[in-house]
Amino acid sequence: MWPFAPERTRGNAALGAICTVETESFSLFENLIQDFFNELRQEIESDYPTDGTLPNPCLVYTTDEFPSEWYWSSVRQLVTPSSRINDLTQFPETTVLFSKGKSGIVGATAAISWQSKDSSTWELISWRNSQQIGSERGIPAAIIQSLSVKFPSTFANRDPSTGRSLIAPRTNCPVLYGIRGDVADELVSAHEWLQGHDSVEAADSFALHRTNQVSDDHVVGYYESVVLNPPSEKQGGHASVSVLTDNQHSTIVAFAESGHVNKLLRSLKPGDLIQWVGLHSTDGDYHLERLKLVNGVPRLATRPICCGKSMRSAGNEQPLRCLVCGDTHEKAWLITPNPDKNTQFNGWVEPSPSNRRHLAKPLHRGFPTPP
């Protein structure tokens, strides 16, 4: 879902499935679907705590083929439930089941219209026994550290910069852990390997899902821009600059949590040529996800060095003087033609794994491309 959607958590859990049903069994299929959804609504109303925000599930089933544009609009811009309900009037062979709210329809229809690719990733989600929900999850950090080594097609298991686990949620939800990877069979093996450790909490069940994670589907590619002003720093460590892109002025923002992206943006100078990937937010700014300095203007570095120390000004309209040997030099600054660039990912920098969106493609999976 579009990361700035006000109720995006309603759609981020959307699942789609293709079901093969014999014509003579379709009415039975519909009855099963409706019975399942009615039981789910009753469970939410009777078993869920009333002091929080209750789930508002939505279930859509159809024999129609939804346009793929529904997925792309849902992941790149704001789509309201009312507009999607209006879209569905064109598809008479579609049934929608609502709970108390209707926000889930955006994610449900997006999941149906999504078309996976060969590069689409997988996630294995395991669930906790109901008696365990609310207690601390039993997944030792040392075992998670070994997961990526033993199963190399998995990814985002832990943040190497902090050591924090990324497979276990931090909320009191029923999910025990989610393992992401490129090979479905290896995810099952990874799950079985985890469950083979006595120190790992036993899972109640698990399921495999094809996902749009690390796809970059929420962005259109990178922009190339010229920096117009020195960085502006805000409370909390956030920073922003104005840039010119194809004769259009924009403001790009790097939050403190973005780490290397924030650090690079703070070092920019007017005239620098940059490439960047970001999301156009509701306030009009672009929130950076990746950044690259393509060509920097010369930077002032230091005064000339003499006797191992920087020479100092001897006064107004006076030359520079060495404080050790007394030698003089005309006033000048040494400059670097271009600032140092990050060479690990062809100059690109990104936030740490803990601070990336699930949709964002890590640089080790490929560099950003033009729109």
C-alpha positions as CSV (number, residue, x, y, z in Angstrom):
1,M,0.0,0.0,0.0
2,W,1.0,3.6,-0.5
3,P,3.1,4.4,2.6
4,F,1.3,7.7,3.3
5,A,-2.2,6.2,3.2
6,P,-3.9,7.2,6.4
7,E,-5.1,3.7,7.1
8,R,-2.4,1.7,5.3
9,T,-2.1,-0.9,8.0
10,R,-5.6,-2.1,7.0
11,G,-4.2,-3.0,3.5
12,N,-0.6,-4.0,4.3
13,A,-2.1,-7.3,5.5
14,A,-4.0,-7.9,2.3
15,L,-3.9,-11.4,0.8
16,G,-5.0,-12.6,-2.5
17,A,-5.6,-16.2,-3.7
18,I,-6.7,-17.9,-6.9
19,C,-9.3,-20.6,-6.3
20,T,-10.4,-23.2,-8.8
21,V,-14.1,-24.1,-8.2
22,E,-16.3,-26.3,-10.3
23,T,-19.4,-24.5,-11.6
24,E,-21.8,-26.8,-9.8
25,S,-19.9,-26.2,-6.5
26,F,-19.8,-22.4,-6.7
27,S,-22.8,-21.9,-4.5
28,L,-21.1,-24.1,-1.9
29,F,-18.0,-22.1,-2.2
30,E,-19.9,-18.9,-1.6
31,N,-21.6,-20.3,1.5
32,L,-18.2,-21.4,2.9
33,I,-16.7,-17.9,2.2
34,Q,-19.6,-16.1,3.9
35,D,-19.7,-18.5,6.9
36,F,-15.9,-18.0,7.4
37,F,-16.3,-14.2,7.3
38,N,-19.3,-14.2,9.6
39,E,-17.4,-16.3,12.1
40,L,-14.4,-13.9,11.8
41,R,-16.6,-10.9,12.6
42,Q,-18.2,-12.6,15.6
43,E,-14.7,-13.5,16.9
44,I,-13.6,-9.8,16.6
45,E,-16.6,-8.5,18.4
46,S,-16.5,-11.1,21.2
47,D,-12.9,-12.0,21.8
48,Y,-10.9,-8.8,20.9
49,P,-10.2,-6.2,23.6
50,T,-12.4,-3.1,23.3
51,D,-9.7,-0.6,24.5
52,G,-7.9,-0.5,21.2
53,T,-8.6,-0.2,17.5
54,L,-10.5,-3.3,16.3
55,P,-9.7,-4.9,13.0
56,N,-12.1,-4.0,10.1
57,P,-11.6,-6.9,7.7
58,C,-12.9,-6.9,4.2
59,L,-13.3,-9.9,1.9
60,V,-13.7,-9.7,-1.8
61,Y,-14.3,-12.6,-4.2
62,T,-14.8,-12.4,-7.9
63,T,-14.8,-14.2,-11.2
64,D,-13.9,-10.9,-12.9
65,E,-10.4,-9.9,-13.7
66,F,-9.4,-6.6,-12.1
67,P,-7.2,-4.2,-13.9
68,S,-3.5,-4.2,-12.8
69,E,-3.7,-0.4,-12.5
70,W,-5.7,-0.9,-9.3
71,Y,-2.6,-2.3,-7.7
72,W,-0.3,0.4,-9.0
73,S,-2.6,3.2,-7.9
74,S,-3.0,1.6,-4.5
75,V,0.8,1.4,-4.0
76,R,1.8,4.8,-5.4
77,Q,-1.0,7.2,-4.4
78,L,-4.0,7.7,-2.2
79,V,-7.0,5.6,-3.1
80,T,-10.1,6.1,-1.0
81,P,-12.5,3.3,-0.1
82,S,-15.4,5.2,-1.8
83,S,-13.5,5.5,-5.1
84,R,-12.7,1.8,-5.1
85,I,-16.3,0.9,-4.3
86,N,-17.3,3.1,-7.2
87,D,-14.7,1.3,-9.5
88,L,-16.3,-2.1,-8.5
89,T,-19.7,-1.1,-10.1
90,Q,-18.0,-2.0,-13.4
91,F,-17.6,-5.6,-12.2
92,P,-21.0,-7.3,-11.6
93,E,-19.5,-10.7,-10.8
94,T,-17.8,-9.4,-7.6
95,T,-19.0,-9.7,-4.0
96,V,-17.7,-7.6,-1.2
97,L,-18.1,-8.5,2.5
98,F,-17.5,-5.7,5.0
99,S,-17.2,-5.6,8.8
100,K,-17.8,-2.3,10.5
101,G,-15.5,-0.3,8.3
102,K,-14.8,-0.2,4.6
103,S,-11.1,0.8,4.5
104,G,-10.0,-2.8,3.8
105,I,-11.4,-2.8,0.4
106,V,-8.5,-0.9,-1.1
107,G,-5.9,-3.5,0.0
108,A,-8.2,-6.5,-0.8
109,T,-8.8,-5.3,-4.4
110,A,-5.1,-4.4,-4.8
111,A,-4.1,-7.9,-3.7
112,I,-6.4,-9.4,-6.3
113,S,-5.1,-7.1,-9.1
114,W,-1.4,-7.6,-8.2
115,Q,0.5,-9.7,-10.7
116,S,3.6,-11.4,-9.4
117,K,6.9,-11.5,-11.3
118,D,9.8,-13.9,-11.4
119,S,11.7,-11.5,-9.1
120,S,8.8,-11.4,-6.6
121,T,9.9,-12.5,-3.1
122,W,8.3,-14.9,-0.6
123,E,7.5,-14.7,3.1
124,L,6.8,-17.5,5.4
125,I,4.7,-16.4,8.4
126,S,4.3,-18.5,11.5
127,W,1.7,-18.0,14.1
128,R,1.9,-18.3,17.9
129,N,-0.2,-20.6,20.1
130,S,-3.1,-18.5,21.5
131,Q,-1.8,-19.0,25.1
132,Q,1.5,-17.3,24.2
133,I,0.1,-14.1,22.7
134,G,1.1,-11.2,24.8
135,S,4.2,-12.8,26.2
136,E,7.8,-12.2,25.0
137,R,8.7,-14.2,21.9
138,G,11.2,-16.9,22.4
139,I,13.6,-16.4,19.5
140,P,17.3,-16.2,20.6
141,A,19.4,-13.5,18.8
142,A,22.2,-16.0,18.2
143,I,20.0,-18.3,16.2
144,I,18.7,-15.5,14.0
145,Q,22.3,-14.5,13.3
146,S,23.0,-17.9,11.9
147,L,19.8,-17.9,9.8
148,S,21.2,-15.8,6.9
149,V,24.4,-17.9,6.7
150,K,22.7,-21.3,6.7
151,F,19.9,-20.1,4.3
152,P,21.5,-17.6,2.0
153,S,18.4,-16.9,-0.1
154,T,16.7,-15.4,3.0
155,F,17.1,-11.7,3.7
156,A,16.2,-9.0,6.3
157,N,16.6,-11.4,9.2
158,R,18.5,-8.9,11.3
159,D,19.9,-5.5,11.2
160,P,23.7,-5.9,11.1
161,S,24.3,-2.3,12.3
162,T,22.3,-2.9,15.5
163,G,22.0,-6.6,15.8
164,R,18.3,-6.3,16.2
165,S,16.0,-9.1,14.9
166,L,13.8,-8.2,12.0
167,I,11.8,-11.4,11.7
168,A,9.7,-11.0,14.9
169,P,7.1,-8.3,15.3
170,R,7.3,-5.9,18.2
171,T,3.6,-5.9,18.9
172,N,1.3,-8.3,20.7
173,C,0.0,-9.7,17.5
174,P,-0.5,-13.5,16.8
175,V,2.5,-13.7,14.4
176,L,5.6,-15.5,15.9
177,Y,7.9,-14.5,13.0
178,G,8.1,-13.9,9.3
179,I,11.1,-15.1,7.2
180,R,11.6,-13.4,3.9
181,G,13.5,-14.9,0.9
182,D,13.7,-15.6,-2.8
183,V,13.2,-19.4,-2.7
184,A,10.0,-20.8,-1.3
185,D,11.4,-24.3,-0.4
186,E,14.3,-22.8,1.4
187,L,11.9,-20.7,3.6
188,V,10.2,-23.9,4.6
189,S,13.6,-25.4,5.5
190,A,14.5,-22.3,7.4
191,H,11.3,-22.5,9.4
192,E,11.8,-26.2,10.2
193,W,15.4,-25.5,11.2
194,L,14.3,-22.8,13.6
195,Q,11.6,-25.0,15.0
196,G,14.2,-27.7,15.6
197,H,15.8,-25.7,18.3
198,D,14.4,-26.2,21.8
199,S,15.1,-22.5,22.6
200,V,12.8,-21.3,19.9
201,E,9.1,-20.9,20.7
202,A,7.0,-23.6,19.0
203,A,4.8,-22.3,16.2
204,D,1.1,-23.2,16.0
205,S,1.1,-23.1,12.2
206,F,2.7,-21.4,9.2
207,A,1.9,-20.3,5.6
208,L,3.9,-19.2,2.6
209,H,3.0,-16.0,0.7
210,R,4.3,-14.4,-2.6
211,T,4.9,-10.8,-1.8
212,N,5.7,-7.4,-3.3
213,Q,8.3,-6.7,-0.6
214,V,11.7,-5.1,-1.8
215,S,10.1,-4.5,-5.2
216,D,10.3,-0.7,-5.2
217,D,6.8,-0.7,-6.7
218,H,5.9,2.3,-4.6
219,V,8.5,4.6,-6.4
220,V,9.0,5.5,-10.1
221,G,12.8,5.4,-10.2
222,Y,15.4,8.0,-9.4
223,Y,15.5,11.7,-10.1
224,E,18.6,13.7,-11.0
225,S,18.7,17.2,-9.5
226,V,20.9,20.2,-8.8
227,V,21.1,21.3,-5.1
228,L,20.0,24.9,-4.8
229,N,20.8,25.9,-1.2
230,P,22.7,24.7,1.9
231,P,21.0,22.0,3.9
232,S,18.5,23.2,6.5
233,E,18.6,21.3,9.8
234,K,15.6,20.8,12.0
235,Q,15.0,19.7,15.5
236,G,15.5,16.0,15.9
237,G,18.3,15.7,13.3
238,H,16.2,15.9,10.2
239,A,17.6,17.8,7.3
240,S,16.3,19.1,3.9
241,V,17.5,20.9,0.8
242,S,15.8,22.5,-2.2
243,V,16.7,21.0,-5.6
244,L,16.0,21.7,-9.2
245,T,14.7,18.8,-11.3
246,D,13.8,19.4,-15.0
247,N,13.1,23.0,-14.2
248,Q,10.9,22.0,-11.2
249,H,11.7,23.1,-7.7
250,S,11.3,20.5,-4.9
251,T,12.3,20.0,-1.3
252,I,13.9,16.7,-0.4
253,V,14.0,15.6,3.3
254,A,16.3,13.0,5.0
255,F,15.1,12.1,8.5
256,A,17.6,11.4,11.3
257,E,16.7,7.7,11.2
258,S,17.8,7.4,7.6
259,G,21.5,7.3,8.8
260,H,23.8,7.5,5.8
261,V,21.2,9.3,3.7
262,N,20.8,12.0,6.3
263,K,24.6,12.3,6.7
264,L,25.2,12.7,2.9
265,L,22.4,15.2,2.5
266,R,23.9,17.3,5.3
267,S,27.2,17.4,3.4
268,L,25.6,18.7,0.2
269,K,26.5,22.1,-1.3
270,P,24.7,24.4,-3.8
271,G,25.6,23.3,-7.3
272,D,26.0,19.6,-6.4
273,L,24.5,17.2,-8.9
274,I,22.7,14.4,-7.1
275,Q,20.4,11.4,-7.9
276,W,17.8,10.4,-5.4
277,V,14.8,8.1,-4.7
278,G,12.0,9.4,-2.6
279,L,8.3,9.5,-1.9
280,H,6.1,12.5,-2.6
281,S,4.5,13.1,0.8
282,T,1.2,14.8,1.6
283,D,3.0,18.0,2.7
284,G,4.6,18.4,-0.8
285,D,8.1,17.3,0.2
286,Y,9.9,14.2,-1.0
287,H,11.0,11.8,1.8
288,L,14.3,10.3,0.7
289,E,14.9,6.6,0.6
290,R,18.3,6.5,-1.3
291,L,20.7,9.2,-2.3
292,K,23.8,9.5,-4.5
293,L,26.2,12.4,-5.1
294,V,27.0,12.3,-8.8
295,N,29.2,15.3,-9.1
296,G,30.1,17.7,-6.3
297,V,31.3,21.3,-6.5
298,P,34.8,21.9,-5.1
299,R,35.0,22.1,-1.3
300,L,37.2,24.3,0.8
301,A,39.5,22.0,2.7
302,T,42.3,23.7,4.7
303,R,45.1,26.2,4.6
304,P,48.5,25.2,3.2
305,I,50.5,22.9,5.5
306,C,54.1,23.9,6.7
307,C,56.1,22.0,9.3
308,G,53.2,19.6,9.8
309,K,50.7,22.4,10.7
310,S,48.3,24.6,8.9
311,M,49.7,28.1,8.1
312,R,47.9,31.0,9.8
313,S,46.9,34.5,8.6
314,A,49.4,37.1,9.8
315,G,46.7,39.8,9.7
316,N,44.7,41.9,7.3
317,E,46.3,42.0,3.9
318,Q,49.2,40.0,5.2
319,P,50.4,36.6,3.9
320,L,50.0,33.3,5.6
321,R,52.8,32.5,8.1
322,C,54.1,29.3,9.5
323,L,54.0,29.4,13.3
324,V,57.0,27.0,13.5
325,C,59.6,28.2,11.0
326,G,58.2,31.7,10.1
327,D,58.0,30.9,6.4
328,T,55.2,32.9,4.5
329,H,52.8,32.0,1.7
330,E,50.2,34.0,-0.2
331,K,46.7,33.7,1.2
332,A,45.0,30.6,-0.2
333,W,42.7,27.7,0.6
334,L,43.4,24.2,-0.5
335,I,40.4,22.6,-2.1
336,T,39.2,19.1,-3.0
337,P,37.9,18.9,-6.6
338,N,35.1,16.6,-5.5
339,P,34.1,15.2,-2.1
340,D,34.7,11.5,-1.4
341,K,31.9,9.3,-2.7
342,N,30.6,6.0,-1.3
343,T,32.1,3.3,-3.5
344,Q,30.4,0.2,-2.1
345,F,27.2,0.7,-4.0
346,N,28.3,2.9,-6.9
347,G,27.9,6.0,-4.7
348,W,24.4,5.2,-3.5
349,V,23.6,5.2,0.2
350,E,20.5,3.9,2.0
351,P,19.0,3.6,5.6
352,S,19.9,0.7,7.8
353,P,17.6,-2.4,7.4
354,S,15.6,-1.4,10.5
355,N,14.7,1.9,8.9
356,R,13.7,0.8,5.4
357,R,10.2,0.4,4.1
358,H,9.3,-3.2,3.3
359,L,8.7,-2.2,-0.3
360,A,12.1,-0.5,-0.7
361,K,14.7,-2.5,-2.7
362,P,18.0,-2.8,-0.8
363,L,21.0,-1.6,-2.9
364,H,22.6,-5.1,-2.8
365,R,19.6,-6.3,-4.9
366,G,20.2,-3.6,-7.5
367,F,20.7,0.1,-8.1
368,P,17.9,2.5,-8.7
369,T,16.9,3.1,-12.4
370,P,15.5,6.1,-14.2
371,P,11.7,6.5,-14.4
